[in-house]
């Protein structure tokens, strides 16, 4: 399966309308404008659109700029080039003639021609001349401007830099209001379109895990397992890793985000495989721990079973109204309940990360941990124990969607019981 970019842009139009409606209701206003910037491309890396911009537009065009007026108008600004850009790269929006096909009121060029075919993140007023003129015409005293200024999200960094430049060129803009939390609340609850893409990302990741299990043998190297995983991502679905793949053996299993991948797999060791495909901009994140020999030794089996029991316990109590992690309500916090569960068994000190995180357009997706879980949330449950003195690290992680009656596992098809893991290792040997 290969992801094809959406052709029904009404999904994204609807999201923009919801954002506008929530801002108007929250602030009790009827006029204003929301400014959302796309990401910038680099010749060194494949371009990946900024997640919030993609959520609102479905477009992968770099350096674009979206203006959402609270009166309902939505105008997309794109760079203008002296060179025919489509001769060099794929182009999703060429000019004003594309407005209808992407379901926006208007498409305009940002400003004067930019040299070459790529719009660099070097800000000059003439490159944004049209946008500045349009804003200057609209902005009067009392008009509120909204942007994304979340200091804890690196995705909004360029947005903040761009807005500061706009302020320098047009002081009338003044201060703005951060709309990130309102937008994040929308992003947090996944619709059917999003759940379908996440489930497909999960399916690709499940197949990649089986390829990892098939490759894990004594004498091979971590990088060989990684190569097998990522070849499945590409070959099966044209997918990419949603984060740097983790394949860790021996003592490396106790390093949470190990990515060096140069160690040899040895017979008596474990291998932690923590991977996720990104499909159609949506992420999966699934972890399994495999014995290189194909069979867990008694100590490995003991630790593995305890991690699995912890996950199954958390899964069984996860309901709408509980929290992923909230220190104010520890009796309703899945993380704190997991710690308590392990504490009663004498192993809490070896659990050194959170019980899970939100999942979506980003592998660690936006979402407020201080508000209760609700229907439509997608998240991980990932307990782990890391005993560095014994070179034993075990992590088991699955992806879930919250339903009215509890958490439904999206990655249920991938084996994780001790006997299932051993049977899988024997099957592929």
C-alpha positions in Angstrom: 0.0 0.0 0.0 1.2 3.5 -0.9 -0.2 6.6 0.6 -1.8 9.0 -1.9 -2.2 12.6 -0.7 -5.8 13.5 0.1 -8.0 14.8 -2.7 -11.0 15.6 -0.5 -9.8 18.7 1.2 -13.1 19.2 2.9 -11.7 17.4 5.9 -9.1 20.1 6.4 -11.6 22.9 5.7 -13.8 21.5 8.4 -10.8 21.6 10.9 -10.1 25.2 10.0 -13.7 26.1 10.7 -13.6 24.3 14.0 -10.5 26.2 15.0 -12.1 29.5 14.1 -15.3 28.6 16.0 -13.4 27.7 19.1 -11.3 30.8 19.1 -14.4 33.0 18.6 -16.2 31.3 21.4 -13.3 31.3 23.9 -12.4 34.9 23.3 -15.9 36.2 22.6 -14.8 38.0 19.4 -16.0 38.0 15.8 -13.0 39.6 14.0 -9.3 38.7 13.9 -6.9 36.5 12.0 -4.9 33.3 12.7 -1.5 33.1 11.1 0.0 29.7 10.6 3.3 29.1 8.8 4.5 26.0 7.0 7.9 24.5 7.4 11.0 25.2 5.2 12.7 22.6 3.1 16.4 21.8 3.2 18.5 20.2 0.5 20.1 17.8 3.1 16.8 16.3 4.3 13.5 15.1 2.7 10.9 17.8 3.5 8.3 16.9 6.1 5.6 19.4 6.6 5.1 21.1 10.0 2.4 19.0 11.7 -0.1 21.7 12.7 0.1 23.3 9.2 -0.6 19.9 7.7 -3.5 19.2 10.1 -5.2 22.4 8.8 -4.4 22.1 5.1 -3.3 18.6 4.1 -0.6 20.3 2.0 3.1 19.4 1.9 4.2 22.6 0.2 7.1 24.3 2.0 7.2 28.0 3.0 3.5 28.5 2.6 1.5 30.8 4.9 -2.1 30.4 6.0 -4.3 33.3 7.1 -7.5 32.3 8.7 -9.8 35.2 9.2 -12.5 34.9 11.9 -15.1 36.0 9.4 -14.5 32.6 7.6 -12.1 33.5 4.8 -9.0 31.3 4.4 -6.2 32.5 2.2 -3.1 30.5 1.4 0.1 32.4 0.4 2.8 30.5 -1.5 6.2 31.6 -2.7 6.7 32.9 -6.2 9.8 31.7 -8.1 11.7 32.9 -11.1 12.5 29.3 -12.0 9.8 26.7 -12.9 9.7 24.9 -9.5 7.8 21.9 -10.9 10.8 21.0 -13.0 12.8 20.4 -9.9 10.5 19.0 -7.2 6.9 17.9 -6.8 4.5 20.9 -6.4 1.2 20.5 -4.6 0.0 24.2 -5.1 1.2 26.1 -8.2 -0.7 29.3 -8.0 -4.1 31.1 -7.6 -5.8 28.7 -10.0 -5.5 25.9 -7.4 -7.6 27.5 -4.8 -10.8 25.6 -5.6 -9.1 22.2 -5.7 -7.6 22.6 -2.2 -10.8 24.1 -0.8 -9.5 27.5 0.2 -11.0 30.9 -0.6 -7.9 32.2 -2.3 -4.3 31.3 -3.2 -1.9 34.3 -3.5 1.8 34.7 -4.0 3.6 35.8 -0.9 5.6 38.6 -2.6 8.2 39.2 -5.2 10.0 36.5 -7.1 12.5 34.3 -5.2 15.6 33.2 -7.1 16.0 29.5 -7.9 13.3 27.0 -7.1 13.5 26.8 -3.3 12.3 29.4 -0.8 15.0 29.7 1.9 14.4 30.5 5.5 16.1 33.8 5.2 13.6 36.6 5.8 13.4 39.7 3.7 10.4 42.0 3.5 10.1 41.9 -0.3 9.7 38.1 -0.2 6.5 38.7 1.9 5.4 41.9 0.3 1.9 40.8 -0.7 1.2 39.3 2.7 2.4 42.4 4.5 0.2 44.7 2.3 -2.9 42.5 2.9 -2.3 42.4 6.7 -1.7 46.2 6.7 -5.0 46.7 5.0 -6.9 44.5 7.5 -5.2 45.3 10.8 -6.8 48.1 12.8 -6.6 48.9 16.5 -8.5 46.2 18.5 -8.0 43.4 15.9 -6.6 40.3 17.5 -3.9 38.2 15.9 -3.3 34.5 16.8 -0.3 32.4 16.1 1.3 29.2 17.5 3.9 30.2 20.2 4.3 27.0 22.1 7.7 27.3 23.7 7.7 23.6 24.4 7.2 22.5 20.8 10.1 22.9 18.4 7.7 22.7 15.5 6.6 26.3 16.3 10.1 27.7 16.4 10.2 29.0 12.8 6.6 30.3 13.3 7.9 32.4 16.2 10.9 33.7 14.2 8.7 34.5 11.2 6.2 36.4 13.3 9.0 38.5 14.9 10.2 39.4 11.4 6.7 40.4 10.4 6.5 42.6 13.5 9.7 44.3 12.6 8.5 45.0 9.1 5.0 46.0 10.2 4.9 47.2 13.8 1.1 47.6 13.7 0.9 43.9 14.1 1.9 44.2 17.7 1.6 41.3 20.2 -0.2 38.1 19.3 -2.2 35.5 21.2 -1.0 31.9 21.3 -3.6 29.7 19.8 -1.6 26.5 20.1 -3.5 24.9 23.0 -6.9 25.4 21.3 -5.4 23.8 18.1 -3.7 21.0 20.1 -7.1 20.1 21.8 -8.5 19.7 18.3 -5.5 17.6 17.1 -5.7 15.4 20.2 -9.1 13.7 19.3 -8.6 11.6 16.2 -11.3 11.3 13.5 -12.0 8.3 11.3 -9.6 9.5 8.6 -6.8 9.8 11.1 -7.5 6.5 12.8 -7.4 4.7 9.5 -3.9 6.1 8.7 -2.6 5.4 12.2 -3.9 1.8 12.0 -2.1 1.4 8.6 1.1 2.7 10.2 0.6 0.1 12.9 0.1 -2.6 10.4 3.3 -1.7 8.6 5.2 -1.6 11.9 3.9 -5.0 12.8 5.3 -6.5 9.6 8.6 -4.7 10.3 8.7 -6.3 13.7 8.4 -9.7 12.2 11.2 -8.9 9.8 13.3 -7.9 12.9 12.5 -11.2 14.6 13.6 -13.0 11.5 16.9 -11.2 11.3 17.8 -11.5 15.0 20.5 -14.2 15.2 23.7 -14.6 17.1 26.6 -13.0 15.1 24.6 -10.4 13.3 24.7 -6.7 14.1 22.1 -4.2 15.3 22.4 -2.3 12.0 21.4 -5.4 10.1 18.2 -5.6 12.1 17.6 -1.9 11.6 18.1 -2.3 7.8 15.6 -5.1 7.7 13.0 -3.0 9.5 13.4 0.1 7.4 13.4 -1.9 4.2 9.9 -3.1 5.1 8.8 0.5 5.8 9.9 1.5 2.4 9.1 -1.6 0.4 5.7 -2.4 1.8 4.2 1.1 2.0 6.6 3.8 1.0 6.7 4.7 4.7 9.4 6.3 6.7 10.4 5.9 10.3 8.3 8.1 12.6 11.4 8.5 14.8 15.0 7.1 14.7 14.6 3.3 14.9 15.9 1.7 18.2 17.6 -1.7 17.9 19.6 -2.4 21.1 21.2 -5.5 22.4 23.1 -6.4 25.5 23.8 -3.5 27.8 22.4 -1.2 25.1 18.9 -2.5 26.0 19.1 -0.4 29.2 19.8 2.8 27.2 16.3 4.2 26.4 17.0 6.0 23.1 20.0 4.0 21.9 20.6 4.6 18.2 24.2 3.7 17.5 23.5 0.3 16.1 27.0 -1.1 15.8 27.0 -3.9 18.4 27.0 -7.6 17.6 24.1 -9.8 18.8 25.2 -12.5 21.2 23.4 -15.7 22.1 22.5 -15.0 25.7 21.4 -11.4 25.1 18.1 -9.7 24.6 17.2 -7.2 21.8 14.9 -4.3 22.4 13.2 -3.2 19.1 11.4 0.1 19.4 10.2 1.3 16.0 7.4 3.0 14.2 6.4 3.7 10.7 5.0 7.0 9.5 2.2 6.5 7.0 0.4 9.4 5.5 2.0 11.7 8.1 0.7 9.6 11.0 2.9 7.7 13.4 3.0 4.3 15.0 5.3 3.4 17.9 5.6 -0.3 19.0 8.2 -2.0 21.1 9.1 -5.6 21.6 11.9 -7.4 23.3 13.4 -10.6 21.7 15.8 -13.2 23.0 18.7 -13.7 20.5 18.8 -17.4 21.2 15.0 -17.7 20.5 14.3 -18.6 24.2 14.3 -16.4 27.3 16.5 -17.6 30.1 14.8 -17.8 33.5 15.8 -14.3 34.7 14.9 -12.7 31.3 11.6 -14.5 31.4 10.9 -13.2 34.9 11.6 -9.6 34.0 9.8 -9.9 30.7 6.7 -11.3 32.3 6.6 -8.6 34.9 6.8 -5.9 32.2 4.0 -7.6 30.3 1.8 -8.0 33.4 2.3 -4.3 34.1 1.2 -3.4 30.6 -1.9 -5.7 30.8 -2.8 -4.2 34.1 -2.6 -0.6 32.9 -4.5 -1.6 29.7 -7.3 -3.1 31.8 -7.8 0.0 33.9 -7.4 2.6 31.2 -10.8 4.3 30.8 -12.1 7.7 29.8 -11.7 10.1 32.7 -8.4 8.7 33.8 -5.0 10.4 33.0 -1.9 9.3 31.3 0.2 11.0 33.9 -1.0 13.6 36.4 0.7 14.0 39.8 -2.4 15.8 41.1 -4.6 12.7 40.8 -2.3 9.8 41.4 -5.2 7.3 41.9 -6.4 8.1 38.4 -3.0 8.5 36.8 -2.0 5.4 34.7 1.7 6.3 35.1 1.5 6.5 38.9 -0.6 3.3 39.1 2.0 1.5 37.0 4.7 2.7 39.4 2.7 1.5 42.4 2.1 -1.8 40.7 5.9 -2.3 40.2 6.7 -0.9 43.6 4.6 -3.6 45.2 6.8 -6.1 43.4 10.1 -4.5 44.3 11.0 -3.2 40.8 9.7 0.4 40.6 13.3 1.8 40.7 14.0 0.2 37.4 11.1 1.9 35.6 12.6 5.2 34.5 10.2 6.7 31.9 6.5 7.5 31.5 3.9 4.9 31.0 2.9 6.4 27.6 2.3 9.4 25.4 -0.1 10.7 22.9 0.3 9.5 19.3 -0.7 11.1 16.0 0.9 13.4 13.5 3.9 13.4 15.8 5.2 10.3 17.6 5.0 12.2 20.8 1.9 14.0 19.8 0.3 17.1 21.3 -2.1 16.7 24.1 -2.6 18.0 27.7 -1.6 15.5 30.3 -3.5 17.4 32.9 -6.9 16.8 31.3 -8.5 13.3 31.5 -8.3 10.8 28.7 -11.4 10.9 26.4 -12.9 8.9 23.5 -10.8 9.4 20.4 -7.4 9.8 22.1 -4.6 7.7 20.7 -1.8 6.9 23.0 0.8 4.3 23.9 1.2 2.0 26.9 4.9 1.2 27.3 6.2 -0.1 30.6 9.9 -1.1 30.8 12.4 -2.3 33.3 16.1 -1.6 32.9 18.6 -3.5 35.0 22.0 -2.2 33.9 24.0 -4.3 36.2 22.5 -7.4 34.6 22.5 -6.1 31.0 18.8 -6.7 30.9 16.4 -4.1 29.5 12.8 -5.0 28.6 10.2 -2.7 27.0 6.8 -3.7 25.6 4.8 -1.0 23.9 1.5 -1.0 22.0 -0.7 1.7 20.5 -4.3 2.3 21.7 -7.3 4.3 20.9 -9.7 5.2 23.8 -13.2 4.0 23.3 -16.2 4.5 25.5 -15.6 1.2 27.3 -11.8 1.4 27.6 -8.6 1.3 25.6 -8.6 -0.7 22.4 -5.2 -2.0 21.2 -4.5 -1.2 17.6 -1.3 -3.4 17.5 -3.0 -6.5 19.0 -1.9 -8.7 16.1 1.7 -8.5 17.0 2.7 -11.3 19.5 3.9 -10.3 22.9 3.2 -13.2 25.4 6.4 -15.0 26.4 5.4 -18.2 24.6 4.3 -16.3 21.5 7.6 -14.4 21.3 9.5 -17.7 21.5 7.3 -19.4 19.0 7.8 -16.4 16.6 11.5 -16.7 17.0 11.4 -20.4 16.2 9.1 -19.9 13.3 11.4 -17.4 11.6 14.7 -19.2 12.4 
